[in-house]
Amino acid sequence: MTVRVRPMSVHDHQVLADLWSLFPGNTMTGADEPEGFRAFLGRNGRFCYTAEEDGQVVGSVMAGTDGRR
């Protein structure tokens, strides 16, 4: 099996939100809603990646700034 890492897209939002919600202790906030997600990617898209294995999203990496810090 091969993991493919690609730039994250706004179209990944729902599948990523579903994945993130599976992790115990992970709290989803307003920033994780579609509008906040799009804004974050708009500022930081070059630092955000989605990992897929056999066509299924299995991970993500997001780094950047929220515009304030």
Backbone bond lengths (Angstrom), bond angles and torsions (degrees), N, CA, C in turn:
res aa  C-N    CA-C-N  psi(-1)  N-CA   C-N-CA  omega(-1)  CA-C   N-CA-C  phi
1 M - - - 1.446 - - 1.527 109.16 -
2 T 1.301 114.58 140.21 1.454 120.58 -178.15 1.521 109.82 -118.63
3 V 1.317 115.99 132.23 1.457 120.95 175.01 1.523 107.43 -92.97
4 R 1.299 115.17 129.13 1.468 122.09 177.83 1.522 107.74 -106.06
5 V 1.317 117.02 127.86 1.460 121.90 177.49 1.524 107.03 -109.18
6 R 1.328 115.28 129.27 1.456 120.48 -177.52 1.524 109.84 -138.05
7 P 1.322 117.44 162.35 1.460 119.31 175.84 1.529 110.32 -59.27
8 M 1.313 115.94 139.71 1.464 122.10 178.74 1.528 109.08 -70.63
9 S 1.318 115.16 147.71 1.456 122.53 -179.63 1.527 109.78 -126.14
10 V 1.326 116.89 154.32 1.464 119.55 175.31 1.522 110.46 -59.96
11 H 1.318 117.38 -24.34 1.468 121.34 179.52 1.533 112.23 -71.83
12 D 1.330 117.29 -11.35 1.463 121.66 178.58 1.523 112.35 -83.12
13 H 1.305 117.96 -7.91 1.467 120.43 -168.90 1.531 113.88 -51.17
14 Q 1.311 117.82 -56.62 1.466 119.46 -172.44 1.523 112.38 -63.11
15 V 1.312 117.62 -45.69 1.465 119.60 -179.12 1.532 110.48 -65.66
16 L 1.339 117.63 -36.10 1.464 119.74 176.94 1.521 111.17 -69.44
17 A 1.320 117.88 -41.98 1.466 120.37 177.95 1.527 110.36 -60.74
18 D 1.314 116.70 -39.91 1.467 120.54 176.97 1.527 110.62 -62.94
19 L 1.328 116.60 -42.87 1.463 121.04 179.30 1.532 110.50 -64.63
20 W 1.330 117.23 -48.71 1.466 121.08 -178.29 1.523 111.69 -60.25
21 S 1.324 117.13 -34.42 1.471 120.17 -177.80 1.527 112.19 -69.11
22 L 1.329 117.89 -14.53 1.468 121.48 179.66 1.529 112.98 -77.94
23 F 1.338 117.74 -17.09 1.453 120.96 -174.90 1.523 110.92 -84.24
24 P 1.336 117.96 120.54 1.467 121.19 178.89 1.532 110.30 -58.01
25 G 1.313 115.26 136.06 1.456 120.86 176.92 1.516 114.24 85.34
26 N 1.330 117.38 -9.48 1.466 119.78 178.38 1.518 108.79 -80.64
27 T 1.306 116.89 123.93 1.460 121.97 179.77 1.516 109.57 -103.51
28 M 1.298 115.97 124.67 1.455 121.14 177.11 1.537 107.26 -86.68
29 T 1.348 115.97 137.28 1.464 121.53 -179.30 1.522 109.90 -123.08
30 G 1.315 115.84 -179.03 1.457 120.56 177.17 1.517 112.60 -58.77
31 A 1.326 116.26 -28.61 1.465 119.98 178.22 1.524 111.29 -65.35
32 D 1.327 116.96 -19.45 1.462 121.04 179.91 1.527 112.62 -90.25
33 E 1.324 116.67 -4.26 1.460 120.64 176.35 1.537 108.45 -71.80
34 P 1.330 118.04 161.27 1.468 120.32 -175.77 1.532 114.29 -51.61
35 E 1.316 118.37 -43.69 1.462 120.29 -177.92 1.532 112.09 -64.18
36 G 1.333 117.05 -45.13 1.459 121.23 178.19 1.519 111.80 -65.32
37 F 1.317 116.05 -39.32 1.460 122.11 178.16 1.525 110.61 -61.35
38 R 1.338 115.98 -47.15 1.465 120.62 178.75 1.523 111.54 -61.03
39 A 1.332 116.33 -42.53 1.463 120.34 -179.57 1.528 110.58 -64.02
40 F 1.338 116.22 -43.47 1.464 120.06 179.33 1.522 110.67 -61.11
41 L 1.334 116.65 -46.52 1.465 119.87 178.92 1.529 111.40 -64.44
42 G 1.319 116.87 -33.56 1.454 120.04 177.75 1.523 112.20 -61.44
43 R 1.335 116.82 -35.25 1.464 121.55 178.86 1.515 112.67 -87.28
44 N 1.332 117.06 -31.69 1.460 121.25 -166.71 1.523 115.17 -129.65
45 G 1.299 118.26 14.85 1.464 121.07 -173.41 1.517 115.07 -52.88
46 R 1.313 116.27 -31.28 1.482 117.86 -178.39 1.518 112.87 -71.32
47 F 1.345 117.07 -8.25 1.468 121.54 179.01 1.530 112.45 -111.55
48 C 1.325 118.33 12.73 1.466 122.50 -173.98 1.528 110.49 -122.77
49 Y 1.326 115.46 131.53 1.464 121.11 -174.51 1.518 111.32 -135.75
50 T 1.316 114.83 150.30 1.460 123.18 176.45 1.526 107.57 -117.03
51 A 1.335 116.21 135.76 1.461 121.56 178.00 1.525 108.99 -106.91
52 E 1.325 115.59 134.85 1.462 122.14 178.71 1.519 110.18 -126.94
53 E 1.305 114.88 143.68 1.464 121.17 173.08 1.516 107.22 -130.62
54 D 1.304 116.45 123.58 1.465 122.07 -177.63 1.523 111.65 51.75
55 G 1.351 116.46 40.14 1.456 121.50 177.60 1.514 115.59 79.65
56 Q 1.323 117.97 -0.69 1.460 121.91 -179.61 1.529 109.31 -107.25
57 V 1.338 116.32 134.23 1.461 120.44 177.66 1.519 108.99 -69.57
58 V 1.339 115.62 125.52 1.467 120.88 -177.22 1.528 112.91 -122.64
59 G 1.332 117.76 -4.98 1.454 118.48 -179.50 1.510 112.28 -174.88
60 S 1.326 113.83 171.02 1.461 120.04 179.07 1.522 109.60 -153.28
61 V 1.330 113.75 156.10 1.455 121.69 172.73 1.518 106.30 -134.70
62 M 1.330 115.92 126.08 1.458 120.36 178.23 1.522 108.39 -131.31
63 A 1.317 115.97 129.88 1.461 120.86 175.94 1.516 107.54 -141.33
64 G 1.316 115.72 149.33 1.451 119.27 177.56 1.507 112.28 156.05
65 T 1.302 114.48 -159.19 1.462 122.18 -178.77 1.524 108.88 -122.61
66 D 1.309 115.88 153.03 1.474 119.71 176.38 1.516 111.11 -92.11
67 G 1.330 117.10 6.08 1.441 121.24 179.40 1.519 112.89 98.89
68 R 1.324 116.89 -13.90 1.464 121.31 179.31 1.520 111.92 -115.31
69 R 1.308 117.90 -33.47 1.470 120.14 -175.25 1.506 110.76 -141.86
